[in-house]
C-alpha cells in the first residue's frame, strides 16, 4: 500500500483529478507512470489511506490480510530542501 504516492489505477482515483488535482496531489513520478507524489500530511489523503470503512487499509484487511506493506515511506525525501 503506497502511502507516499497516489496511483491512478487504484479504486480511489477520481478521473476529475486528471484535470483538477486536489491540493494534496503533486507531480507524477517520472519513473512510474500513473504514480503521483502526495502531501501525505494532508487529512484528505490520510482519509483515503486509513481510518474509515472506505479506506485503502480497511479494504486490504477486509480481503483477509492481517497487515499491509507500507510503500514509499521515504516520500519525505521529495519534500526536503
C-alpha positions as CSV (number, residue, x, y, z in Angstrom):
1,X,0.0,0.0,0.0
2,X,1.7,3.2,-1.2
3,X,1.4,5.9,1.4
4,X,3.6,8.4,-0.4
5,X,2.1,8.3,-3.8
6,X,-1.4,8.1,-5.3
7,X,-1.8,5.6,-8.1
8,X,-4.2,6.4,-10.9
9,X,-5.1,2.7,-11.3
10,X,-6.4,2.3,-7.7
11,X,-10.1,2.2,-6.7
12,X,-9.9,5.6,-5.0
13,X,-8.7,7.6,-8.1
14,X,-11.2,10.0,-9.4
15,X,-11.0,10.9,-13.1
16,X,-11.6,14.5,-12.3
17,X,-8.2,14.6,-10.7
18,X,-6.6,14.4,-14.1
19,X,-7.7,18.0,-14.9
20,X,-8.3,19.4,-11.4
21,X,-5.9,18.0,-8.9
22,X,-6.7,18.0,-5.2
23,X,-4.3,20.3,-3.1
24,X,-2.5,17.2,-1.8
25,X,-1.8,15.6,-5.2
26,X,1.6,16.6,-6.5
27,X,3.9,15.8,-9.5
28,X,3.8,12.5,-11.4
29,X,6.8,10.2,-10.6
30,X,8.9,10.3,-13.8
31,X,10.0,6.7,-13.1
32,X,6.5,5.2,-12.6
33,X,3.8,6.4,-14.9
34,X,0.5,6.9,-13.2
35,X,2.0,7.4,-9.7
36,X,1.8,10.8,-8.2
37,X,3.6,12.3,-5.2
38,X,1.3,13.2,-2.4
39,X,1.4,15.6,0.5
40,X,1.0,12.7,2.9
41,X,0.4,15.0,5.9
42,X,-2.9,16.2,4.3
43,X,-6.0,14.9,6.1
44,X,-7.9,14.2,2.8
45,X,-5.1,11.9,1.6
46,X,-4.9,10.2,5.0
47,X,-8.7,9.6,4.9
48,X,-8.1,7.7,1.6
49,X,-5.4,5.6,3.2
50,X,-6.7,4.7,6.6
51,X,-9.2,5.4,9.4
52,X,-12.6,4.7,7.8
53,X,-14.6,1.9,6.2
54,X,-13.8,3.0,2.7
55,X,-10.1,3.4,3.3
56,X,-7.4,1.5,1.4
57,X,-6.2,-0.2,4.6
58,X,-9.7,-1.3,5.5
59,X,-10.2,-2.8,2.1
60,X,-7.0,-4.8,2.5
61,X,-7.9,-6.0,5.9
62,X,-11.5,-6.9,4.7
63,X,-9.9,-9.1,2.0
64,X,-8.5,-11.3,4.7
65,X,-5.0,-10.0,5.1
66,X,-3.8,-9.3,8.6
67,X,-1.5,-6.5,7.7
68,X,-0.1,-4.4,4.9
69,X,3.3,-3.5,3.5
70,X,3.7,0.3,3.5
71,X,5.4,1.5,0.3
72,X,7.0,4.9,-0.5
73,X,7.6,5.6,3.2
74,X,10.6,7.6,2.1
75,X,8.3,10.2,0.4
76,X,9.6,12.9,2.8
77,X,12.8,13.0,0.8
78,X,10.9,14.5,-2.1
79,X,9.8,17.5,0.1
80,X,13.2,18.0,1.8
81,X,15.0,21.2,0.8
